[in-house]
């Protein structure tokens, strides 16, 4: 890890790389850093987040933005949209923050009525492998799944043998808590991964999205002192002020974002820049990367 | 992820499993959970932490305890002990908390003099593979290294081809920041991994230990708003009240801990209980585990 002198070098380097588009070309043979890859990206390398699938979670400390992915768990995402539309989550607490695991919110005391039409849904923990799936495969394997990569901006695992695909429990992924019954996760309890990726949860719960902005508002919360990170009585849980779909928020109050597409040569170059970091700091290049270590850049929409 | 009803089941289950030593035997064929493995452990499955290699970091919010590992980075650990002995760290700030990465402390403004005898040391980023190494190998492979497992309570990677072994950058591991020069890490800047394991740092920096208690006091800190998680002027960094070796702390003020040995059948059973979780919640067993997802239990010394 960089010490402070090294940071100073790196920060100058970042500033330089932000200007890289002004520089005619990289020296022959030099591999670009991630900063250089992003600076050289074209507008078409980015996709705007869809307001109909973008969720704003307002905490007293600021706005968390979640990109929902209805492709893998359409029924769960539909339930969440119904709950959000009924303002079900407004005022509910972040009731559990367990270190190196998850932050979770919900209504354990059943204070809010579940809107009609929201109920148990099929598990949606994995999906049949479609014949033509957008999939940028990582070359270095995975401990948990036969294949891993990216599909439409999300970390994905799949198995040709099982003919299945599923979202991977990487840092920042958002899932739906359930009881022992696999159909018991309605969407009324949601969690976000705030630690080392708990990939053993893959195929056991429905993942519905990813935090694309404001992750630090959850990961920096005090951990609950009780079993499993629940807050004790004297530890006041943070209330959720509101949850809204971006589409339902007036235009001037929106935070329009765009995410780097994961099906482009630019994203392939980004992966390569992280497999073999060209930065001088790295004396031994990993030459490999694990799916949850690949950043999926998101920025204000241009 | 468990919702709140499920938690209630699990917590009862944990309470039950804490009593498992009272229960004559598990049903034939039933695999024990981690709680059951720990409940059935013998005193000899545990090793006391060595006060000469146990570091107390006092923050205003409480005590963080680090187990130092001089086996992999003896010169760095010796430097840290000299710095701690000279009270070098007392009053220095946690100057950087970068989300999903590291918390780091040090003295970028050179306010504290470096004690004599503390200076640049050889890199110590990896070590020659010893002929008889205590090593509990994991069976499921690794994205970054040919072999991974545990040695004397630490997550370790190794390569027979390179004849090298090194500590792995898992959550909670403690390292020494350096500048671009590989010999520039004296120990005067230290960092702790607070996010998904940045294994690309393996073999590029000296890891010196692991946080065994109080991790949440670092991981729950507000993230710095500047580049790389540095704190802005108005964001007051937390001061380290003191850093002391346990051996230098009066007995009544110590927090004596013991860690589960990683070279026993009990630890092998723990690994198995996490590869194939017997808990009813898990409908699909991972049948695999990644090195940074294996817990290394630590408890008050009995």
Contacts between the chains, C-beta under 8 A, distances in Angstrom:
chain1	res1	chain2	res2	distance
A	1	B	102	5.9
A	1	B	104	6.9
A	1	B	175	5.4
A	1	B	176	7.8
A	1	B	177	4.8
A	1	B	178	7.5
A	1	B	191	4.6
A	1	B	201	6.2
A	1	B	205	5.3
A	2	B	177	6.0
A	2	B	178	7.4
A	2	B	179	7.6
A	2	B	228	7.7
A	3	B	106	6.6
A	3	B	177	3.4
A	3	B	178	5.4
A	3	B	179	5.6
A	3	B	184	7.1
A	3	B	185	6.7
A	3	B	188	8.0
A	3	B	189	4.2
A	4	B	95	7.4
A	4	B	106	6.1
A	4	B	108	3.7
A	4	B	177	7.4
A	4	B	189	6.5
A	5	B	179	4.4
A	5	B	184	7.4
A	6	B	177	7.2
A	6	B	178	6.6
A	6	B	179	4.4
A	6	B	180	5.9
A	6	B	184	7.8
A	7	B	96	7.9
A	7	B	228	5.8
A	7	B	230	7.4
A	9	B	179	7.5
A	9	B	180	6.3
A	10	B	228	7.2
A	11	B	227	5.5
A	11	B	228	7.1
A	14	B	227	6.8
A	95	B	4	7.4
A	96	B	7	7.9
A	97	B	220	7.8
A	99	B	215	5.8
A	99	B	216	4.4
A	99	B	219	5.8
A	99	B	220	7.5
A	100	B	171	5.3
A	100	B	172	7.6
A	100	B	215	7.0
A	100	B	219	7.1
A	102	B	1	6.0
A	104	B	1	6.9
A	106	B	3	6.5
A	106	B	4	6.1
A	108	B	4	3.8
A	125	B	283	7.8
A	125	B	284	7.4
A	140	B	143	5.3
A	141	B	141	7.4
A	141	B	143	6.0
A	142	B	143	6.5
A	143	B	140	5.3
A	143	B	141	6.0
A	143	B	142	6.5
A	143	B	143	6.7
A	143	B	288	5.6
A	143	B	289	7.3
A	143	B	290	4.2
A	144	B	286	6.0
A	144	B	288	5.5
A	144	B	290	7.0
A	170	B	196	7.0
A	171	B	100	5.3
A	171	B	195	6.1
A	171	B	196	4.4
A	172	B	100	7.5
A	175	B	1	5.4
A	176	B	1	7.8
A	177	B	1	4.8
A	177	B	2	6.0
A	177	B	3	3.4
A	177	B	4	7.4
A	177	B	6	7.2
A	178	B	1	7.5
A	178	B	2	7.4
A	178	B	3	5.4
A	178	B	6	6.6
A	179	B	2	7.6
A	179	B	3	5.6
A	179	B	5	4.4
A	179	B	6	4.4
A	179	B	9	7.5
A	180	B	6	5.9
A	180	B	9	6.3
A	180	B	280	5.2
A	180	B	281	5.9
A	182	B	283	5.9
A	184	B	3	7.1
A	184	B	5	7.4
A	184	B	6	7.8
A	185	B	3	6.6
A	188	B	3	7.9
A	189	B	3	4.2
A	189	B	4	6.4
A	191	B	1	4.7
A	195	B	171	6.1
A	195	B	195	7.3
A	195	B	196	7.5
A	195	B	219	7.7
A	196	B	170	7.0
A	196	B	171	4.4
A	196	B	195	7.5
A	196	B	196	5.4
A	196	B	197	5.6
A	196	B	292	5.1
A	196	B	293	6.5
A	197	B	196	5.5
A	197	B	293	7.9
A	198	B	293	6.9
A	199	B	286	6.9
A	199	B	290	6.7
A	199	B	293	7.1
A	200	B	274	7.4
A	200	B	277	6.6
A	200	B	282	7.3
A	200	B	286	4.3
A	200	B	289	7.4
A	200	B	293	6.9
A	201	B	1	6.2
A	202	B	284	7.8
A	202	B	286	7.4
A	203	B	283	7.8
A	203	B	284	4.2
A	204	B	281	7.0
A	204	B	282	5.6
A	204	B	283	5.8
A	204	B	284	5.7
A	205	B	1	5.2
A	215	B	99	5.8
A	215	B	100	7.1
A	216	B	99	4.4
A	216	B	222	7.6
A	216	B	223	4.0
A	219	B	99	5.8
A	219	B	100	7.1
A	219	B	195	7.8
A	219	B	219	7.4
A	219	B	223	7.6
A	220	B	97	7.8
A	220	B	99	7.5
A	220	B	220	6.1
A	220	B	221	6.5
A	220	B	222	5.1
A	220	B	223	5.5
A	221	B	220	6.5
A	222	B	216	7.6
A	222	B	220	5.1
A	223	B	216	4.0
A	223	B	219	7.6
A	223	B	220	5.5
A	227	B	11	5.5
A	227	B	14	6.7
A	228	B	2	7.8
A	228	B	7	5.9
A	228	B	10	7.2
A	228	B	11	7.1
A	230	B	7	7.5
A	274	B	200	7.4
A	277	B	200	6.6
A	280	B	180	5.2
A	281	B	180	5.9
A	281	B	204	7.1
A	282	B	200	7.3
A	282	B	204	5.6
A	283	B	125	7.7
A	283	B	182	5.8
A	283	B	203	7.9
A	283	B	204	5.8
A	284	B	125	7.3
A	284	B	202	7.8
A	284	B	203	4.2
A	284	B	204	5.6
A	286	B	144	6.0
A	286	B	199	6.9
A	286	B	200	4.2
A	286	B	202	7.5
A	288	B	143	5.6
A	288	B	144	5.5
A	289	B	143	7.3
A	289	B	200	7.4
A	290	B	143	4.2
A	290	B	144	7.0
A	290	B	199	6.7
A	292	B	196	5.1
A	293	B	196	6.5
A	293	B	197	8.0
A	293	B	198	6.9
A	293	B	199	7.1
A	293	B	200	6.9
